[in-house]
Amino acid sequence: MSQATTARELFEDLQALPATERGKFFLLLESRAFRDDYFTYEEVFGHLADELFTVQEAAEYLEMSVPNFRRYVRRGQIAPAQTVGRNQMFATRPLKALKRALNSRHPTVAE
């Protein structure tokens, strides 16, 4: 394999390798390349703890449609933390609590 200087060249070089060598390469990559890149939940998402989410962002986080999310708001199952003009903003903690509650009612199927 020649010295790759761009991602495209590296990709082309990898494609040129025999399948067994590609397999070995990816095993090496998996086991050695990113071993120091294990992050805690706080390191990855900690900056969002005090953030406010729009209706669209909140619905996306909860994995539901915006109209469905608005039904939860109308029923009082979650309340906006703040209203900016006509836009409702939602705090992280109540969204996480609602997500936990929804997941406990509808557990995912284990493989």
C-alpha positions as CSV (number, residue, x, y, z in Angstrom):
1,M,0.0,0.0,0.0
2,S,1.4,3.4,-1.0
3,Q,1.6,6.3,1.4
4,A,-1.9,7.8,1.3
5,T,-2.2,11.6,1.6
6,T,-5.9,12.0,1.3
7,A,-9.0,10.1,2.5
8,R,-9.9,9.2,-1.1
9,E,-6.4,7.8,-1.7
10,L,-6.5,5.8,1.5
11,F,-9.9,4.5,0.5
12,E,-8.7,3.5,-2.9
13,D,-5.6,1.8,-1.4
14,L,-7.9,-0.1,1.0
15,Q,-10.1,-1.3,-1.8
16,A,-7.0,-2.6,-3.6
17,L,-6.1,-4.8,-0.6
18,P,-7.1,-8.5,-0.6
19,A,-10.2,-9.2,1.5
20,T,-8.2,-11.0,4.2
21,E,-5.8,-8.0,4.6
22,R,-8.7,-5.6,4.7
23,G,-10.2,-7.6,7.5
24,K,-6.9,-7.6,9.4
25,F,-6.7,-3.8,8.9
26,F,-10.1,-3.2,10.3
27,L,-9.5,-5.4,13.3
28,L,-6.3,-3.4,14.0
29,L,-8.2,-0.2,13.6
30,E,-10.9,-1.3,15.9
31,S,-8.6,-2.6,18.6
32,R,-5.9,0.1,18.6
33,A,-6.8,3.3,16.8
34,F,-9.5,4.8,19.1
35,R,-8.8,3.1,22.5
36,D,-8.3,6.5,24.2
37,D,-11.5,7.9,22.8
38,Y,-14.0,6.4,25.3
39,F,-16.1,9.2,26.6
40,T,-18.5,9.3,29.5
41,Y,-22.1,10.4,29.0
42,E,-21.3,13.7,30.7
43,E,-18.3,14.4,28.5
44,V,-20.4,13.9,25.4
45,F,-23.8,15.4,26.4
46,G,-23.0,17.4,29.6
47,H,-23.1,20.7,27.8
48,L,-26.7,20.1,27.0
49,A,-27.8,19.8,30.6
50,D,-29.0,23.5,30.8
51,E,-29.9,23.9,27.1
52,L,-33.5,24.6,25.9
53,F,-35.0,22.7,23.0
54,T,-37.5,23.9,20.4
55,V,-40.6,21.9,19.8
56,Q,-38.9,20.3,16.7
57,E,-35.8,19.4,18.6
58,A,-37.8,18.0,21.6
59,A,-40.0,15.9,19.3
60,E,-36.9,14.6,17.5
61,Y,-35.2,13.7,20.8
62,L,-38.4,11.8,21.9
63,E,-38.5,10.1,18.5
64,M,-42.0,11.3,17.7
65,S,-43.7,13.6,15.3
66,V,-44.2,17.3,16.2
67,P,-48.1,17.0,16.3
68,N,-47.7,14.0,18.7
69,F,-45.3,16.0,20.9
70,R,-47.8,18.9,20.9
71,R,-50.5,16.5,22.2
72,Y,-48.3,15.7,25.2
73,V,-47.9,19.5,25.8
74,R,-51.7,20.1,25.5
75,R,-52.4,17.2,28.0
76,G,-49.9,18.7,30.5
77,Q,-47.5,15.7,30.3
78,I,-44.7,18.2,29.6
79,A,-44.6,21.9,30.0
80,P,-42.5,24.5,28.3
81,A,-39.7,26.0,30.4
82,Q,-39.9,29.2,28.5
83,T,-41.8,30.9,25.7
84,V,-39.9,33.2,23.4
85,G,-42.5,35.0,21.3
86,R,-44.7,32.2,20.0
87,N,-42.0,29.6,20.3
88,Q,-42.1,27.2,23.3
89,M,-38.7,26.0,24.6
90,F,-38.3,22.8,26.7
91,A,-35.8,22.0,29.4
92,T,-33.6,18.9,29.2
93,R,-34.5,17.3,32.5
94,P,-38.3,17.0,31.8
95,L,-37.6,15.7,28.3
96,K,-35.3,13.0,29.7
97,A,-38.0,12.1,32.3
98,L,-40.7,11.9,29.7
99,K,-38.4,9.8,27.4
100,R,-37.7,7.4,30.3
101,A,-41.5,7.2,31.1
102,L,-42.3,6.5,27.4
103,N,-39.6,3.8,27.1
104,S,-40.7,2.1,30.3
105,R,-44.2,1.8,28.8
106,H,-43.0,0.6,25.5
107,P,-39.8,-1.4,26.1
108,T,-37.8,-2.3,23.0
109,V,-37.7,-5.9,21.8
110,A,-34.4,-7.6,22.8
111,E,-32.7,-9.5,20.0
